[in-house]
Amino acid sequence: MSAFARFAFALAAAVVVAVPGAGGPGPVLAQEAPAARPTRLDEILARGVLKVGTTGDYRPFTSLDKATGRFEGYDIDVAEALGAALGVKVEFVATSWPKLMDDFVADRFDIAMGGVSITLPRQKKGFFSIPIMREGKTPIARCGEVAKFQTIADLDKPTTHVVVNPGGTNEAFAKANLPHADLRVHPDNTTIFEEVAAGRADVMVTDTSETLYQQKLHPGVLCSVHPDKPFDFAEKAYWLQRDVALKAFVDQFLHISAETGRTRAIAAKYFD
């Protein structure tokens, strides 16, 4: 190494400044920068708990067994796997679609999981992981009436009884696109599909993944309407408090889980 190179590396390793009134012109080392504040990821590791917000009413992503108080579903299993990767316990924090934004902003949990769609209003408040699913809104109706509800125009009539759950992207879509339909808000997302099956409502518009799951639960009764051609574009992901380190870890965890087949194995339990 040349004398100049040795000097250049030495200069880069130690910043030298002149301090007025220090008793002479000699150089002194600069003060060390203050220690960086702990990241959200650091805080999670230190407390030993990952707090996961979930609604418990959106099968197959999240479902609450009221008898046992335990959550289950695809995203619940992924949350447990994420906690294991972090080396921490997972604490599920109950929320609801109408309260999800307020609970997130109030910092009640580190991450929201359970069929959460990416939206720009949510993006303003936090980070999203890499997407885990691409889909969109499509109707689900009684199987004998699928042909009646192919388009937005078919749905947007005063004679069409559309049922919707409150507070999430389903209600937002219905209000924006079906102003002339008979829109009925059903407060319980765990029983809403029974409204269509029993004939008290004609149709519900929700995410394609949910329509296919409910079709499986109600064979010959409820049918998803063109799930391969939804009305719009949407993606699901995990909604994180705004922390670069936490997002980087979650994204890498999801990438590795996809490449090793872990997430596919979990999905097989709920979607196949």
C-alpha positions as CSV (number, residue, x, y, z in Angstrom):
1,M,0.0,0.0,0.0
2,S,1.4,3.4,-0.9
3,A,2.0,6.1,1.7
4,F,-0.9,8.2,0.2
5,A,-3.3,5.2,0.5
6,R,-2.3,4.6,4.1
7,F,-2.9,8.3,4.8
8,A,-6.3,8.3,3.0
9,F,-7.6,5.2,5.0
10,A,-6.4,6.7,8.3
11,L,-8.1,10.0,7.5
12,A,-11.4,8.2,6.7
13,A,-11.2,6.2,10.0
14,A,-10.7,9.3,12.3
15,V,-12.3,12.7,11.6
16,V,-10.0,15.5,12.8
17,V,-11.2,18.9,13.8
18,A,-9.6,22.0,15.2
19,V,-11.2,23.3,18.4
20,P,-10.8,27.0,19.1
21,G,-9.3,27.8,22.5
22,A,-8.0,24.3,23.1
23,G,-4.6,25.5,24.0
24,G,-3.0,25.3,20.5
25,P,-3.6,24.4,16.9
26,G,-3.2,20.6,17.4
27,P,-5.9,18.3,16.1
28,V,-8.3,16.5,18.4
29,L,-10.7,13.6,17.6
30,A,-14.3,14.5,17.0
31,Q,-16.9,13.4,19.6
32,E,-18.7,10.2,19.0
33,A,-22.1,10.4,17.5
34,P,-25.0,9.7,19.9
35,A,-26.2,6.1,19.9
36,A,-28.9,5.3,17.5
37,R,-32.4,4.9,18.9
38,P,-33.7,1.3,19.1
39,T,-35.8,0.3,16.2
40,R,-39.2,-1.3,16.5
41,L,-37.6,-4.6,15.7
42,D,-35.2,-4.0,18.6
43,E,-38.1,-3.3,20.9
44,I,-39.9,-6.5,19.9
45,L,-36.8,-8.6,20.5
46,A,-36.2,-6.9,23.9
47,R,-39.8,-7.4,25.1
48,G,-39.9,-11.0,23.7
49,V,-43.4,-10.5,22.3
50,L,-44.7,-9.7,18.8
51,K,-48.2,-8.0,19.1
52,V,-50.4,-8.9,16.2
53,G,-53.7,-7.1,15.5
54,T,-56.4,-9.3,13.9
55,T,-60.2,-9.1,13.5
56,G,-61.0,-12.8,14.0
57,D,-63.9,-12.7,11.6
58,Y,-62.4,-13.2,8.1
59,R,-62.1,-16.8,7.3
60,P,-59.8,-18.4,6.1
61,F,-57.3,-15.7,7.1
62,T,-58.4,-15.1,10.7
63,S,-61.1,-16.7,12.9
64,L,-61.8,-16.5,16.6
65,D,-63.0,-19.5,18.4
66,K,-65.2,-17.9,21.1
67,A,-65.3,-21.0,23.2
68,T,-61.6,-21.2,23.6
69,G,-60.6,-17.6,22.9
70,R,-58.0,-18.8,20.4
71,F,-57.5,-17.4,16.9
72,E,-56.9,-19.7,13.9
73,G,-56.5,-19.3,10.1
74,Y,-53.9,-18.8,7.4
75,D,-52.5,-15.5,8.7
76,I,-52.6,-16.7,12.3
77,D,-50.3,-19.6,11.3
78,V,-48.0,-17.3,9.4
79,A,-47.9,-15.0,12.5
80,E,-46.9,-17.9,14.7
81,A,-44.2,-18.8,12.2
82,L,-43.0,-15.2,12.1
83,G,-42.8,-15.1,15.9
84,A,-40.7,-18.3,15.9
85,A,-38.4,-16.8,13.3
86,L,-38.0,-13.8,15.6
87,G,-37.5,-16.0,18.6
88,V,-40.4,-14.3,20.5
89,K,-43.9,-15.1,21.6
90,V,-46.9,-14.0,19.6
91,E,-49.7,-12.0,21.4
92,F,-52.9,-11.6,19.3
93,V,-54.7,-8.3,19.9
94,A,-58.4,-8.3,18.9
95,T,-59.6,-5.5,16.7
96,S,-62.4,-4.9,14.1
97,W,-62.6,-3.5,10.6
98,P,-64.3,-0.3,11.8
99,K,-61.6,0.1,14.5
100,L,-58.6,-1.2,12.7
101,M,-57.2,2.2,11.6
102,D,-57.7,3.8,15.0
103,D,-56.1,0.8,16.8
104,F,-53.2,0.9,14.5
105,V,-52.6,4.6,15.0
106,A,-52.9,4.1,18.7
107,D,-50.0,1.7,18.5
108,R,-52.0,-1.3,20.0
109,F,-50.0,-3.7,18.0
110,D,-46.8,-4.1,15.9
111,I,-48.4,-5.6,12.8
112,A,-51.9,-6.2,11.5
113,M,-52.5,-9.6,10.0
114,G,-55.7,-11.3,8.8
115,G,-56.7,-10.6,5.2
116,V,-55.6,-7.0,5.3
117,S,-55.8,-5.3,1.9
118,I,-53.2,-2.7,0.8
119,T,-54.8,0.8,0.6
120,L,-53.3,4.2,0.3
121,P,-55.0,5.6,3.5
122,R,-53.4,2.7,5.4
123,Q,-50.1,3.3,3.6
124,K,-50.0,6.8,5.0
125,K,-50.0,5.5,8.5
126,G,-47.5,2.6,8.2
127,F,-45.6,0.2,6.0
128,F,-46.8,-2.8,4.1
129,S,-44.9,-6.0,3.7
130,I,-44.4,-7.4,0.2
131,P,-47.8,-8.6,-1.1
132,I,-48.9,-12.1,-0.2
133,M,-51.8,-12.3,-2.6
134,R,-53.2,-10.6,-5.6
135,E,-57.0,-10.5,-6.1
136,G,-59.9,-8.1,-6.3
137,K,-63.6,-7.7,-5.5
138,T,-66.1,-10.1,-7.0
139,P,-69.7,-11.1,-6.2
140,I,-70.9,-14.2,-4.4
141,A,-74.5,-15.2,-4.9
142,R,-76.8,-18.2,-4.7
143,C,-75.7,-20.7,-7.4
144,G,-78.9,-20.5,-9.3
145,E,-78.6,-16.7,-9.7
146,V,-75.0,-16.3,-10.7
147,A,-76.0,-15.2,-14.3
148,K,-77.9,-12.3,-12.9
149,F,-74.9,-10.6,-11.2
150,Q,-72.1,-10.5,-13.8
151,T,-71.5,-6.8,-14.0
152,I,-71.5,-3.7,-11.8
153,A,-74.6,-2.6,-13.8
154,D,-76.4,-5.8,-12.9
155,L,-75.7,-5.1,-9.2
156,D,-76.4,-1.4,-9.1
157,K,-80.2,-1.5,-9.2
158,P,-82.7,-0.6,-6.5
159,T,-84.1,-4.2,-6.7
160,T,-80.8,-5.8,-5.9
161,H,-80.3,-6.4,-2.2
162,V,-76.5,-6.2,-1.5
163,V,-75.2,-7.1,2.0
164,V,-71.9,-5.8,3.2
165,N,-69.9,-5.8,6.4
166,P,-69.0,-2.5,8.0
167,G,-65.7,-0.6,8.1
168,G,-63.5,-2.3,5.6
169,T,-62.8,-2.2,1.9
170,N,-66.0,-4.2,1.1
171,E,-68.2,-1.4,2.4
172,A,-66.0,1.3,0.7
173,F,-66.3,-0.6,-2.7
174,A,-70.1,-1.0,-2.4
175,K,-70.7,2.7,-1.5
176,A,-68.4,3.9,-4.3
177,N,-69.7,1.6,-7.0
178,L,-73.3,0.6,-6.1
179,P,-75.1,3.9,-5.2
180,H,-78.4,2.7,-6.5
181,A,-78.5,-0.8,-5.0
182,D,-80.3,-1.7,-1.8
183,L,-77.3,-1.7,0.4
184,R,-77.6,-3.4,3.8
185,V,-74.9,-3.3,6.4
186,H,-74.7,-6.6,8.4
187,P,-72.7,-6.1,11.6
188,D,-71.4,-9.7,12.0
189,N,-68.9,-10.7,9.4
190,T,-69.0,-14.3,10.7
191,T,-72.7,-14.8,9.7
192,I,-73.0,-12.5,6.8
193,F,-72.9,-15.2,4.1
194,E,-75.9,-16.9,5.7
195,E,-77.9,-13.8,4.7
196,V,-77.3,-14.6,1.0
197,A,-77.7,-18.4,1.5
198,A,-81.1,-17.9,3.2
199,G,-82.3,-15.4,0.6
200,R,-82.4,-12.4,2.9
201,A,-79.9,-10.8,0.5
202,D,-79.1,-11.3,-3.1
203,V,-75.4,-10.9,-3.2
204,M,-72.3,-9.8,-1.4
205,V,-69.2,-8.3,-3.1
206,T,-65.9,-9.2,-1.4
207,D,-62.4,-10.5,-2.1
208,T,-62.1,-13.4,-4.5
209,S,-60.3,-15.5,-1.9
210,E,-63.2,-15.2,0.5
211,T,-65.8,-16.0,-2.2
212,L,-64.0,-19.1,-3.1
213,Y,-63.7,-20.2,0.5
214,Q,-67.4,-19.6,1.2
215,Q,-68.2,-21.5,-2.0
216,K,-66.3,-24.4,-0.5
217,L,-68.2,-24.1,2.8
218,H,-71.6,-23.9,1.0
219,P,-71.4,-26.3,-1.9
220,G,-74.2,-26.0,-4.3
221,V,-75.7,-23.1,-2.4
222,L,-73.3,-20.2,-2.8
223,C,-71.1,-19.6,-5.9
224,S,-68.4,-17.2,-6.6
225,V,-69.1,-15.0,-9.7
226,H,-66.1,-14.9,-12.1
227,P,-63.4,-15.0,-9.5
228,D,-60.8,-15.1,-12.3
229,K,-62.0,-11.7,-13.5
230,P,-62.6,-9.5,-10.4
231,F,-64.1,-6.0,-10.7
232,D,-60.9,-4.3,-9.5
233,F,-57.3,-4.9,-8.5
234,A,-56.2,-5.4,-4.9
235,E,-53.4,-7.1,-3.0
236,K,-53.2,-8.4,0.6
237,A,-50.1,-7.9,2.8
238,Y,-49.2,-7.4,6.4
239,W,-49.5,-3.8,7.8
240,L,-46.6,-2.8,9.9
241,Q,-45.8,0.1,12.2
242,R,-43.4,2.4,10.4
243,D,-40.1,0.8,11.0
244,V,-37.6,0.0,8.3
245,A,-35.8,-2.8,10.2
246,L,-39.1,-4.6,11.0
247,K,-40.3,-4.4,7.4
248,A,-36.9,-5.7,6.2
249,F,-37.2,-8.7,8.5
250,V,-40.8,-9.5,7.7
251,D,-40.1,-9.2,3.9
252,Q,-37.1,-11.5,4.2
253,F,-39.1,-14.0,6.3
254,L,-41.8,-14.0,3.7
255,H,-39.3,-14.5,0.8
256,I,-37.6,-17.4,2.5
257,S,-40.9,-19.0,3.5
258,A,-42.1,-18.8,-0.1
259,E,-38.9,-20.2,-1.5
260,T,-38.8,-23.1,1.0
261,G,-42.5,-24.0,0.6
262,R,-43.5,-23.1,4.2
263,T,-46.2,-20.6,3.2
264,R,-47.5,-23.0,0.5
265,A,-47.8,-25.8,3.1
266,I,-49.8,-23.4,5.4
267,A,-52.0,-22.3,2.5
268,A,-52.8,-25.9,1.7
269,K,-54.6,-26.2,5.1
270,Y,-57.0,-23.5,4.3
271,F,-57.3,-22.9,0.5
272,D,-57.0,-26.3,-1.1
